[in-house]
Each structure stands twice: as C-alpha cells, then as structure tokens.
C-alpha cells in the first residue's frame, strides 16, 4: 500500500514546473520545499510532487527538480502515456 499525501502540503506556484491537465481541470505547476516539481491540488492537498499524483488524476508523472525541465515555463504536460 502507498502512503497518503498530507493535507495542504507546502509549495509555491512555479513557472518552470509544468501544469498538468486532467479530464476535469488543469493543475498548476508548483515547486515543493524539497525542490521537486509538483502540481497544486484542487482538493486541499497543496503542492503534490509529480510522482505522488494519484492515478485518477493522470499520475504518477515523471519526477524532476524545479527549474530543470521547463526554463521558459508555460507549456502544459500531457502526462505519462
């Protein structure tokens, strides 16, 4: 069994971390305190690291450090096929 994500996980919106589109919403890219890209959950979970994103939201996604994947920001991530 996997671990549960905490409520209101800390993190800041970050243009170098890609947004992620689900079937119902766009989750904004954010940076966790451990300098890993995540997405800002609309369900009260805060900044969820990409590899911890639930399957129903299209996860898990590839993990990478903030500022390394998208230096220009603004592009959306289609998710892991």
PyMOL Python script that loads the backbone (N, CA, C, O; Angstrom):
from pymol import cmd

cmd.read_pdbstr("""\
ATOM      1  N   UNK A   1       0.839  -1.178   0.000  1.00  0.00           N
ATOM      2  CA  UNK A   1       0.000   0.000   0.000  1.00  0.00           C
ATOM      3  C   UNK A   1       0.880   1.236   0.000  1.00  0.00           C
ATOM      4  O   UNK A   1       1.929   1.261   0.643  1.00  0.00           O
ATOM      5  N   UNK A   2       0.450   2.264  -0.724  1.00  0.00           N
ATOM      6  CA  UNK A   2       1.180   3.525  -0.773  1.00  0.00           C
ATOM      7  C   UNK A   2       0.862   4.389   0.426  1.00  0.00           C
ATOM      8  O   UNK A   2      -0.069   4.122   1.186  1.00  0.00           O
ATOM      9  N   UNK A   3       1.653   5.424   0.574  1.00  0.00           N
ATOM     10  CA  UNK A   3       1.422   6.365   1.660  1.00  0.00           C
ATOM     11  C   UNK A   3       0.400   7.405   1.237  1.00  0.00           C
ATOM     12  O   UNK A   3       0.263   7.703   0.050  1.00  0.00           O
ATOM     13  N   UNK A   4      -0.311   7.953   2.198  1.00  0.00           N
ATOM     14  CA  UNK A   4      -1.254   9.030   1.924  1.00  0.00           C
ATOM     15  C   UNK A   4      -0.510  10.348   1.811  1.00  0.00           C
ATOM     16  O   UNK A   4       0.497  10.562   2.486  1.00  0.00           O
ATOM     17  N   UNK A   5      -1.010  11.230   0.954  1.00  0.00           N
ATOM     18  CA  UNK A   5      -0.434  12.572   0.857  1.00  0.00           C
ATOM     19  C   UNK A   5      -0.992  13.423   1.986  1.00  0.00           C
ATOM     20  O   UNK A   5      -2.157  13.275   2.355  1.00  0.00           O
ATOM     21  N   UNK A   6      -0.165  14.322   2.546  1.00  0.00           N
ATOM     22  CA  UNK A   6      -0.651  15.187   3.626  1.00  0.00           C
ATOM     23  C   UNK A   6      -1.589  16.262   3.093  1.00  0.00           C
ATOM     24  O   UNK A   6      -1.543  16.594   1.908  1.00  0.00           O
ATOM     25  N   UNK A   7      -2.435  16.806   3.953  1.00  0.00           N
ATOM     26  CA  UNK A   7      -3.272  17.944   3.594  1.00  0.00           C
ATOM     27  C   UNK A   7      -2.414  19.190   3.528  1.00  0.00           C
ATOM     28  O   UNK A   7      -1.491  19.347   4.327  1.00  0.00           O
ATOM     29  N   UNK A   8      -2.700  20.067   2.603  1.00  0.00           N
ATOM     30  CA  UNK A   8      -2.052  21.373   2.474  1.00  0.00           C
ATOM     31  C   UNK A   8      -0.535  21.281   2.436  1.00  0.00           C
ATOM     32  O   UNK A   8       0.151  22.037   3.125  1.00  0.00           O
ATOM     33  N   UNK A   9      -0.001  20.354   1.630  1.00  0.00           N
ATOM     34  CA  UNK A   9       1.457  20.226   1.507  1.00  0.00           C
ATOM     35  C   UNK A   9       2.041  21.554   1.022  1.00  0.00           C
ATOM     36  O   UNK A   9       1.499  22.170   0.105  1.00  0.00           O
ATOM     37  N   UNK A  10       3.139  21.996   1.629  1.00  0.00           N
ATOM     38  CA  UNK A  10       3.718  23.283   1.247  1.00  0.00           C
ATOM     39  C   UNK A  10       4.286  23.264  -0.169  1.00  0.00           C
ATOM     40  O   UNK A  10       4.663  22.213  -0.688  1.00  0.00           O
ATOM     41  N   UNK A  11       4.340  24.423  -0.773  1.00  0.00           N
ATOM     42  CA  UNK A  11       4.897  24.594  -2.103  1.00  0.00           C
ATOM     43  C   UNK A  11       4.397  25.897  -2.703  1.00  0.00           C
ATOM     44  O   UNK A  11       3.388  26.452  -2.268  1.00  0.00           O
ATOM     45  N   UNK A  12       5.119  26.375  -3.710  1.00  0.00           N
ATOM     46  CA  UNK A  12       4.791  27.631  -4.370  1.00  0.00           C
ATOM     47  C   UNK A  12       4.574  27.391  -5.855  1.00  0.00           C
ATOM     48  O   UNK A  12       5.259  26.563  -6.455  1.00  0.00           O
ATOM     49  N   UNK A  13       3.623  28.111  -6.458  1.00  0.00           N
ATOM     50  CA  UNK A  13       3.454  28.033  -7.903  1.00  0.00           C
ATOM     51  C   UNK A  13       4.785  28.379  -8.553  1.00  0.00           C
ATOM     52  O   UNK A  13       5.480  29.291  -8.104  1.00  0.00           O
ATOM     53  N   UNK A  14       5.145  27.649  -9.617  1.00  0.00           N
ATOM     54  CA  UNK A  14       6.450  27.828 -10.244  1.00  0.00           C
ATOM     55  C   UNK A  14       6.307  27.684 -11.761  1.00  0.00           C
ATOM     56  O   UNK A  14       5.890  26.630 -12.240  1.00  0.00           O
ATOM     57  N   UNK A  15       6.650  28.733 -12.526  1.00  0.00           N
ATOM     58  CA  UNK A  15       6.503  28.659 -13.983  1.00  0.00           C
ATOM     59  C   UNK A  15       7.467  27.674 -14.646  1.00  0.00           C
ATOM     60  O   UNK A  15       7.279  27.339 -15.816  1.00  0.00           O
ATOM     61  N   UNK A  16       8.488  27.203 -13.938  1.00  0.00           N
ATOM     62  CA  UNK A  16       9.405  26.219 -14.522  1.00  0.00           C
ATOM     63  C   UNK A  16       8.908  24.794 -14.336  1.00  0.00           C
ATOM     64  O   UNK A  16       9.506  23.855 -14.861  1.00  0.00           O
ATOM     65  N   UNK A  17       7.830  24.626 -13.601  1.00  0.00           N
ATOM     66  CA  UNK A  17       7.201  23.316 -13.418  1.00  0.00           C
ATOM     67  C   UNK A  17       5.925  23.293 -14.248  1.00  0.00           C
ATOM     68  O   UNK A  17       5.102  24.202 -14.137  1.00  0.00           O
ATOM     69  N   UNK A  18       5.745  22.262 -15.084  1.00  0.00           N
ATOM     70  CA  UNK A  18       4.597  22.263 -15.998  1.00  0.00           C
ATOM     71  C   UNK A  18       3.265  22.051 -15.296  1.00  0.00           C
ATOM     72  O   UNK A  18       3.169  21.378 -14.269  1.00  0.00           O
ATOM     73  N   UNK A  19       2.239  22.653 -15.894  1.00  0.00           N
ATOM     74  CA  UNK A  19       0.866  22.374 -15.481  1.00  0.00           C
ATOM     75  C   UNK A  19       0.528  20.965 -15.953  1.00  0.00           C
ATOM     76  O   UNK A  19       1.197  20.426 -16.835  1.00  0.00           O
ATOM     77  N   UNK A  20      -0.491  20.380 -15.377  1.00  0.00           N
ATOM     78  CA  UNK A  20      -0.941  19.048 -15.787  1.00  0.00           C
ATOM     79  C   UNK A  20      -2.446  19.084 -15.994  1.00  0.00           C
ATOM     80  O   UNK A  20      -3.197  19.492 -15.108  1.00  0.00           O
ATOM     81  N   UNK A  21      -2.877  18.653 -17.172  1.00  0.00           N
ATOM     82  CA  UNK A  21      -4.312  18.618 -17.469  1.00  0.00           C
ATOM     83  C   UNK A  21      -4.895  17.265 -17.097  1.00  0.00           C
ATOM     84  O   UNK A  21      -4.394  16.223 -17.519  1.00  0.00           O
ATOM     85  N   UNK A  22      -5.966  17.291 -16.296  1.00  0.00           N
ATOM     86  CA  UNK A  22      -6.727  16.081 -16.004  1.00  0.00           C
ATOM     87  C   UNK A  22      -7.969  16.116 -16.889  1.00  0.00           C
ATOM     88  O   UNK A  22      -8.103  17.014 -17.720  1.00  0.00           O
ATOM     89  N   UNK A  23      -8.857  15.178 -16.730  1.00  0.00           N
ATOM     90  CA  UNK A  23     -10.079  15.186 -17.531  1.00  0.00           C
ATOM     91  C   UNK A  23     -11.033  16.297 -17.112  1.00  0.00           C
ATOM     92  O   UNK A  23     -11.928  16.662 -17.874  1.00  0.00           O
ATOM     93  N   UNK A  24     -10.853  16.841 -15.908  1.00  0.00           N
ATOM     94  CA  UNK A  24     -11.783  17.859 -15.419  1.00  0.00           C
ATOM     95  C   UNK A  24     -11.150  19.196 -15.072  1.00  0.00           C
ATOM     96  O   UNK A  24     -11.873  20.170 -14.861  1.00  0.00           O
ATOM     97  N   UNK A  25      -9.828  19.278 -15.004  1.00  0.00           N
ATOM     98  CA  UNK A  25      -9.186  20.520 -14.560  1.00  0.00           C
ATOM     99  C   UNK A  25      -7.736  20.582 -15.014  1.00  0.00           C
ATOM    100  O   UNK A  25      -7.153  19.584 -15.436  1.00  0.00           O
ATOM    101  N   UNK A  26      -7.172  21.778 -14.916  1.00  0.00           N
ATOM    102  CA  UNK A  26      -5.739  21.971 -15.123  1.00  0.00           C
ATOM    103  C   UNK A  26      -5.112  22.232 -13.759  1.00  0.00           C
ATOM    104  O   UNK A  26      -5.497  23.168 -13.058  1.00  0.00           O
ATOM    105  N   UNK A  27      -4.151  21.404 -13.391  1.00  0.00           N
ATOM    106  CA  UNK A  27      -3.442  21.573 -12.120  1.00  0.00           C
ATOM    107  C   UNK A  27      -2.178  22.373 -12.395  1.00  0.00           C
ATOM    108  O   UNK A  27      -1.362  21.990 -13.233  1.00  0.00           O
ATOM    109  N   UNK A  28      -2.020  23.484 -11.687  1.00  0.00           N
ATOM    110  CA  UNK A  28      -0.888  24.383 -11.901  1.00  0.00           C
ATOM    111  C   UNK A  28       0.404  23.780 -11.359  1.00  0.00           C
ATOM    112  O   UNK A  28       0.411  23.128 -10.316  1.00  0.00           O
ATOM    113  N   UNK A  29       1.498  24.010 -12.087  1.00  0.00           N
ATOM    114  CA  UNK A  29       2.801  23.535 -11.653  1.00  0.00           C
ATOM    115  C   UNK A  29       3.286  24.284 -10.423  1.00  0.00           C
ATOM    116  O   UNK A  29       3.079  25.492 -10.303  1.00  0.00           O
ATOM    117  N   UNK A  30       3.929  23.570  -9.515  1.00  0.00           N
ATOM    118  CA  UNK A  30       4.439  24.170  -8.289  1.00  0.00           C
ATOM    119  C   UNK A  30       5.767  23.520  -7.913  1.00  0.00           C
ATOM    120  O   UNK A  30       6.146  22.490  -8.470  1.00  0.00           O
ATOM    121  N   UNK A  31       6.460  24.127  -6.970  1.00  0.00           N
ATOM    122  CA  UNK A  31       7.742  23.610  -6.503  1.00  0.00           C
ATOM    123  C   UNK A  31       7.624  23.276  -5.017  1.00  0.00           C
ATOM    124  O   UNK A  31       7.224  24.116  -4.212  1.00  0.00           O
ATOM    125  N   UNK A  32       7.974  22.042  -4.666  1.00  0.00           N
ATOM    126  CA  UNK A  32       7.904  21.601  -3.270  1.00  0.00           C
ATOM    127  C   UNK A  32       9.115  22.126  -2.494  1.00  0.00           C
ATOM    128  O   UNK A  32      10.093  22.546  -3.112  1.00  0.00           O
ATOM    129  N   UNK A  33       9.076  22.113  -1.155  1.00  0.00           N
ATOM    130  CA  UNK A  33      10.236  22.536  -0.370  1.00  0.00           C
ATOM    131  C   UNK A  33      11.489  21.690  -0.637  1.00  0.00           C
ATOM    132  O   UNK A  33      12.603  22.133  -0.361  1.00  0.00           O
ATOM    133  N   UNK A  34      11.309  20.470  -1.173  1.00  0.00           N
ATOM    134  CA  UNK A  34      12.472  19.629  -1.489  1.00  0.00           C
ATOM    135  C   UNK A  34      12.974  19.879  -2.916  1.00  0.00           C
ATOM    136  O   UNK A  34      13.754  19.090  -3.448  1.00  0.00           O
ATOM    137  N   UNK A  35      12.521  20.990  -3.538  1.00  0.00           N
ATOM    138  CA  UNK A  35      12.950  21.429  -4.872  1.00  0.00           C
ATOM    139  C   UNK A  35      12.549  20.448  -5.972  1.00  0.00           C
ATOM    140  O   UNK A  35      13.262  20.299  -6.964  1.00  0.00           O
ATOM    141  N   UNK A  36      11.402  19.777  -5.796  1.00  0.00           N
ATOM    142  CA  UNK A  36      10.861  18.887  -6.816  1.00  0.00           C
ATOM    143  C   UNK A  36       9.593  19.511  -7.388  1.00  0.00           C
ATOM    144  O   UNK A  36       8.791  20.089  -6.655  1.00  0.00           O
ATOM    145  N   UNK A  37       9.416  19.390  -8.706  1.00  0.00           N
ATOM    146  CA  UNK A  37       8.192  19.900  -9.322  1.00  0.00           C
ATOM    147  C   UNK A  37       7.000  19.080  -8.853  1.00  0.00           C
ATOM    148  O   UNK A  37       7.089  17.872  -8.638  1.00  0.00           O
ATOM    149  N   UNK A  38       5.905  19.766  -8.707  1.00  0.00           N
ATOM    150  CA  UNK A  38       4.652  19.133  -8.344  1.00  0.00           C
ATOM    151  C   UNK A  38       3.520  19.832  -9.052  1.00  0.00           C
ATOM    152  O   UNK A  38       3.747  20.659  -9.935  1.00  0.00           O
ATOM    153  N   UNK A  39       2.311  19.509  -8.673  1.00  0.00           N
ATOM    154  CA  UNK A  39       1.123  20.198  -9.162  1.00  0.00           C
ATOM    155  C   UNK A  39       0.267  20.593  -7.970  1.00  0.00           C
ATOM    156  O   UNK A  39       0.173  19.866  -6.981  1.00  0.00           O
ATOM    157  N   UNK A  40      -0.357  21.763  -8.085  1.00  0.00           N
ATOM    158  CA  UNK A  40      -1.181  22.278  -6.999  1.00  0.00           C
ATOM    159  C   UNK A  40      -2.541  21.596  -7.060  1.00  0.00           C
ATOM    160  O   UNK A  40      -3.296  21.770  -8.017  1.00  0.00           O
ATOM    161  N   UNK A  41      -2.836  20.828  -6.038  1.00  0.00           N
ATOM    162  CA  UNK A  41      -4.084  20.072  -5.978  1.00  0.00           C
ATOM    163  C   UNK A  41      -5.257  20.998  -5.712  1.00  0.00           C
ATOM    164  O   UNK A  41      -5.162  21.929  -4.912  1.00  0.00           O
ATOM    165  N   UNK A  42      -6.350  20.736  -6.383  1.00  0.00           N
ATOM    166  CA  UNK A  42      -7.580  21.471  -6.126  1.00  0.00           C
ATOM    167  C   UNK A  42      -8.411  20.823  -5.035  1.00  0.00           C
ATOM    168  O   UNK A  42      -9.516  21.282  -4.746  1.00  0.00           O
ATOM    169  N   UNK A  43      -7.901  19.764  -4.425  1.00  0.00           N
ATOM    170  CA  UNK A  43      -8.638  19.013  -3.410  1.00  0.00           C
ATOM    171  C   UNK A  43      -8.107  19.235  -1.999  1.00  0.00           C
ATOM    172  O   UNK A  43      -8.383  18.437  -1.103  1.00  0.00           O
ATOM    173  N   UNK A  44      -7.345  20.316  -1.790  1.00  0.00           N
ATOM    174  CA  UNK A  44      -6.847  20.630  -0.454  1.00  0.00           C
ATOM    175  C   UNK A  44      -5.540  19.964  -0.088  1.00  0.00           C
ATOM    176  O   UNK A  44      -5.105  20.047   1.060  1.00  0.00           O
ATOM    177  N   UNK A  45      -4.897  19.298  -1.055  1.00  0.00           N
ATOM    178  CA  UNK A  45      -3.633  18.619  -0.740  1.00  0.00           C
ATOM    179  C   UNK A  45      -2.416  19.522  -0.879  1.00  0.00           C
ATOM    180  O   UNK A  45      -1.324  19.147  -0.451  1.00  0.00           O
ATOM    181  N   UNK A  46      -2.575  20.691  -1.463  1.00  0.00           N
ATOM    182  CA  UNK A  46      -1.440  21.595  -1.653  1.00  0.00           C
ATOM    183  C   UNK A  46      -0.602  21.162  -2.842  1.00  0.00           C
ATOM    184  O   UNK A  46      -1.134  20.672  -3.838  1.00  0.00           O
ATOM    185  N   UNK A  47       0.715  21.343  -2.739  1.00  0.00           N
ATOM    186  CA  UNK A  47       1.643  21.030  -3.826  1.00  0.00           C
ATOM    187  C   UNK A  47       2.047  19.556  -3.732  1.00  0.00           C
ATOM    188  O   UNK A  47       2.820  19.165  -2.857  1.00  0.00           O
ATOM    189  N   UNK A  48       1.508  18.747  -4.651  1.00  0.00           N
ATOM    190  CA  UNK A  48       1.758  17.307  -4.653  1.00  0.00           C
ATOM    191  C   UNK A  48       2.872  17.004  -5.643  1.00  0.00           C
ATOM    192  O   UNK A  48       2.756  17.324  -6.826  1.00  0.00           O
ATOM    193  N   UNK A  49       3.952  16.388  -5.170  1.00  0.00           N
ATOM    194  CA  UNK A  49       5.077  16.035  -6.047  1.00  0.00           C
ATOM    195  C   UNK A  49       4.564  15.148  -7.171  1.00  0.00           C
ATOM    196  O   UNK A  49       3.728  14.272  -6.950  1.00  0.00           O
ATOM    197  N   UNK A  50       5.072  15.381  -8.381  1.00  0.00           N
ATOM    198  CA  UNK A  50       4.539  14.736  -9.593  1.00  0.00           C
ATOM    199  C   UNK A  50       4.466  13.215  -9.498  1.00  0.00           C
ATOM    200  O   UNK A  50       3.489  12.620  -9.955  1.00  0.00           O
ATOM    201  N   UNK A  51       5.472  12.580  -8.919  1.00  0.00           N
ATOM    202  CA  UNK A  51       5.466  11.112  -8.847  1.00  0.00           C
ATOM    203  C   UNK A  51       4.467  10.592  -7.819  1.00  0.00           C
ATOM    204  O   UNK A  51       4.205   9.390  -7.766  1.00  0.00           O
ATOM    205  N   UNK A  52       3.904  11.485  -6.998  1.00  0.00           N
ATOM    206  CA  UNK A  52       2.921  11.095  -5.987  1.00  0.00           C
ATOM    207  C   UNK A  52       1.486  11.380  -6.417  1.00  0.00           C
ATOM    208  O   UNK A  52       0.548  11.121  -5.662  1.00  0.00           O
ATOM    209  N   UNK A  53       1.308  11.914  -7.629  1.00  0.00           N
ATOM    210  CA  UNK A  53      -0.028  12.241  -8.108  1.00  0.00           C
ATOM    211  C   UNK A  53      -0.839  10.961  -8.295  1.00  0.00           C
ATOM    212  O   UNK A  53      -0.343   9.977  -8.845  1.00  0.00           O
ATOM    213  N   UNK A  54      -2.068  10.982  -7.842  1.00  0.00           N
ATOM    214  CA  UNK A  54      -2.932   9.800  -7.898  1.00  0.00           C
ATOM    215  C   UNK A  54      -3.258   9.401  -9.332  1.00  0.00           C
ATOM    216  O   UNK A  54      -3.279  10.239 -10.234  1.00  0.00           O
ATOM    217  N   UNK A  55      -3.510   8.122  -9.527  1.00  0.00           N
ATOM    218  CA  UNK A  55      -3.831   7.601 -10.860  1.00  0.00           C
ATOM    219  C   UNK A  55      -5.090   8.239 -11.438  1.00  0.00           C
ATOM    220  O   UNK A  55      -5.152   8.478 -12.644  1.00  0.00           O
ATOM    221  N   UNK A  56      -6.100   8.520 -10.604  1.00  0.00           N
ATOM    222  CA  UNK A  56      -7.331   9.106 -11.127  1.00  0.00           C
ATOM    223  C   UNK A  56      -7.106  10.512 -11.679  1.00  0.00           C
ATOM    224  O   UNK A  56      -7.932  11.019 -12.438  1.00  0.00           O
ATOM    225  N   UNK A  57      -5.991  11.145 -11.303  1.00  0.00           N
ATOM    226  CA  UNK A  57      -5.640  12.477 -11.813  1.00  0.00           C
ATOM    227  C   UNK A  57      -4.603  12.392 -12.929  1.00  0.00           C
ATOM    228  O   UNK A  57      -4.040  13.407 -13.338  1.00  0.00           O
ATOM    229  N   UNK A  58      -4.353  11.177 -13.420  1.00  0.00           N
ATOM    230  CA  UNK A  58      -3.407  11.023 -14.513  1.00  0.00           C
ATOM    231  C   UNK A  58      -1.995  10.700 -14.085  1.00  0.00           C
ATOM    232  O   UNK A  58      -1.098  10.664 -14.927  1.00  0.00           O
ATOM    233  N   UNK A  59      -1.768  10.464 -12.809  1.00  0.00           N
ATOM    234  CA  UNK A  59      -0.442  10.181 -12.296  1.00  0.00           C
ATOM    235  C   UNK A  59      -0.176   8.692 -12.229  1.00  0.00           C
ATOM    236  O   UNK A  59      -1.020   7.895 -12.639  1.00  0.00           O
ATOM    237  N   UNK A  60       0.951   8.313 -11.734  1.00  0.00           N
ATOM    238  CA  UNK A  60       2.058   9.201 -11.374  1.00  0.00           C
ATOM    239  C   UNK A  60       2.745   9.741 -12.627  1.00  0.00           C
ATOM    240  O   UNK A  60       2.715   9.117 -13.688  1.00  0.00           O
ATOM    241  N   UNK A  61       3.367  10.917 -12.480  1.00  0.00           N
ATOM    242  CA  UNK A  61       4.085  11.582 -13.558  1.00  0.00           C
ATOM    243  C   UNK A  61       5.586  11.486 -13.310  1.00  0.00           C
ATOM    244  O   UNK A  61       6.022  11.144 -12.211  1.00  0.00           O
ATOM    245  N   UNK A  62       6.368  11.790 -14.339  1.00  0.00           N
ATOM    246  CA  UNK A  62       7.828  11.817 -14.180  1.00  0.00           C
ATOM    247  C   UNK A  62       8.219  12.854 -13.143  1.00  0.00           C
ATOM    248  O   UNK A  62       7.604  13.916 -13.052  1.00  0.00           O
ATOM    249  N   UNK A  63       9.233  12.547 -12.372  1.00  0.00           N
ATOM    250  CA  UNK A  63       9.731  13.436 -11.331  1.00  0.00           C
ATOM    251  C   UNK A  63      10.964  14.177 -11.833  1.00  0.00           C
ATOM    252  O   UNK A  63      11.809  13.597 -12.515  1.00  0.00           O
ATOM    253  N   UNK A  64      11.066  15.467 -11.493  1.00  0.00           N
ATOM    254  CA  UNK A  64      12.268  16.237 -11.816  1.00  0.00           C
ATOM    255  C   UNK A  64      12.354  17.463 -10.920  1.00  0.00           C
ATOM    256  O   UNK A  64      11.364  17.892 -10.327  1.00  0.00           O
ATOM    257  N   UNK A  65      13.556  18.017 -10.834  1.00  0.00           N
ATOM    258  CA  UNK A  65      13.813  19.161  -9.962  1.00  0.00           C
ATOM    259  C   UNK A  65      13.229  20.440 -10.559  1.00  0.00           C
ATOM    260  O   UNK A  65      13.143  20.579 -11.779  1.00  0.00           O
ATOM    261  N   UNK A  66      12.839  21.352  -9.712  1.00  0.00           N
ATOM    262  CA  UNK A  66      12.330  22.650 -10.141  1.00  0.00           C
ATOM    263  C   UNK A  66      13.411  23.383 -10.930  1.00  0.00           C
ATOM    264  O   UNK A  66      14.588  23.346 -10.571  1.00  0.00           O
ATOM    265  N   UNK A  67      13.002  24.044 -11.999  1.00  0.00           N
ATOM    266  CA  UNK A  67      13.919  24.851 -12.792  1.00  0.00           C
ATOM    267  C   UNK A  67      14.736  24.082 -13.811  1.00  0.00           C
ATOM    268  O   UNK A  67      15.539  24.685 -14.523  1.00  0.00           O
ATOM    269  N   UNK A  68      14.557  22.747 -13.908  1.00  0.00           N
ATOM    270  CA  UNK A  68      15.400  21.980 -14.819  1.00  0.00           C
ATOM    271  C   UNK A  68      14.678  21.529 -16.081  1.00  0.00           C
ATOM    272  O   UNK A  68      15.334  21.294 -17.096  1.00  0.00           O
ATOM    273  N   UNK A  69      13.370  21.401 -16.060  1.00  0.00           N
ATOM    274  CA  UNK A  69      12.652  20.834 -17.191  1.00  0.00           C
ATOM    275  C   UNK A  69      12.143  21.889 -18.162  1.00  0.00           C
ATOM    276  O   UNK A  69      12.229  21.714 -19.378  1.00  0.00           O
ATOM    277  N   UNK A  70      11.619  22.969 -17.635  1.00  0.00           N
ATOM    278  CA  UNK A  70      10.964  23.961 -18.481  1.00  0.00           C
ATOM    279  C   UNK A  70      11.446  25.360 -18.165  1.00  0.00           C
ATOM    280  O   UNK A  70      10.716  26.113 -17.521  1.00  0.00           O
ATOM    281  N   UNK A  71      12.643  25.747 -18.586  1.00  0.00           N
ATOM    282  CA  UNK A  71      13.157  27.058 -18.236  1.00  0.00           C
ATOM    283  C   UNK A  71      12.269  28.209 -18.700  1.00  0.00           C
ATOM    284  O   UNK A  71      12.267  29.269 -18.073  1.00  0.00           O
ATOM    285  N   UNK A  72      11.511  28.024 -19.790  1.00  0.00           N
ATOM    286  CA  UNK A  72      10.620  29.080 -20.256  1.00  0.00           C
ATOM    287  C   UNK A  72       9.261  29.061 -19.597  1.00  0.00           C
ATOM    288  O   UNK A  72       8.564  30.075 -19.576  1.00  0.00           O
ATOM    289  N   UNK A  73       8.873  27.907 -19.055  1.00  0.00           N
ATOM    290  CA  UNK A  73       7.573  27.772 -18.408  1.00  0.00           C
ATOM    291  C   UNK A  73       6.435  27.897 -19.395  1.00  0.00           C
ATOM    292  O   UNK A  73       6.661  28.159 -20.577  1.00  0.00           O
ATOM    293  N   UNK A  74       5.224  27.716 -18.929  1.00  0.00           N
ATOM    294  CA  UNK A  74       4.039  27.962 -19.698  1.00  0.00           C
ATOM    295  C   UNK A  74       3.514  26.799 -20.516  1.00  0.00           C
ATOM    296  O   UNK A  74       2.341  26.828 -20.891  1.00  0.00           O
ATOM    297  N   UNK A  75       4.288  25.793 -20.814  1.00  0.00           N
ATOM    298  CA  UNK A  75       3.799  24.653 -21.577  1.00  0.00           C
ATOM    299  C   UNK A  75       3.107  23.684 -20.656  1.00  0.00           C
ATOM    300  O   UNK A  75       3.486  23.543 -19.494  1.00  0.00           O
ATOM    301  N   UNK A  76       2.095  23.014 -21.166  1.00  0.00           N
ATOM    302  CA  UNK A  76       1.385  22.043 -20.351  1.00  0.00           C
ATOM    303  C   UNK A  76       1.954  20.648 -20.572  1.00  0.00           C
ATOM    304  O   UNK A  76       2.475  20.335 -21.642  1.00  0.00           O
ATOM    305  N   UNK A  77       1.847  19.836 -19.561  1.00  0.00           N
ATOM    306  CA  UNK A  77       2.322  18.466 -19.602  1.00  0.00           C
ATOM    307  C   UNK A  77       1.162  17.551 -19.942  1.00  0.00           C
ATOM    308  O   UNK A  77       0.125  17.579 -19.279  1.00  0.00           O
ATOM    309  N   UNK A  78       1.333  16.753 -20.960  1.00  0.00           N
ATOM    310  CA  UNK A  78       0.266  15.841 -21.358  1.00  0.00           C
ATOM    311  C   UNK A  78       0.198  14.616 -20.456  1.00  0.00           C
ATOM    312  O   UNK A  78      -0.712  13.799 -20.594  1.00  0.00           O
ATOM    313  N   UNK A  79       1.140  14.480 -19.541  1.00  0.00           N
ATOM    314  CA  UNK A  79       1.139  13.345 -18.633  1.00  0.00           C
ATOM    315  C   UNK A  79       1.967  12.197 -19.187  1.00  0.00           C
ATOM    316  O   UNK A  79       2.501  12.280 -20.293  1.00  0.00           O
ATOM    317  N   UNK A  80       2.067  11.154 -18.430  1.00  0.00           N
ATOM    318  CA  UNK A  80       2.815   9.973 -18.830  1.00  0.00           C
ATOM    319  C   UNK A  80       1.886   9.054 -19.607  1.00  0.00           C
ATOM    320  O   UNK A  80       0.828   8.685 -19.099  1.00  0.00           O
ATOM    321  N   UNK A  81       2.258   8.673 -20.840  1.00  0.00           N
ATOM    322  CA  UNK A  81       1.364   7.815 -21.620  1.00  0.00           C
ATOM    323  C   UNK A  81       1.169   6.460 -20.984  1.00  0.00           C
ATOM    324  O   UNK A  81       0.442   5.625 -21.521  1.00  0.00           O
TER     325      UNK A  81
END
""", "prot")
cmd.dss("prot")
cmd.show_as("cartoon", "prot")
cmd.util.cbc("prot")
cmd.orient("prot")
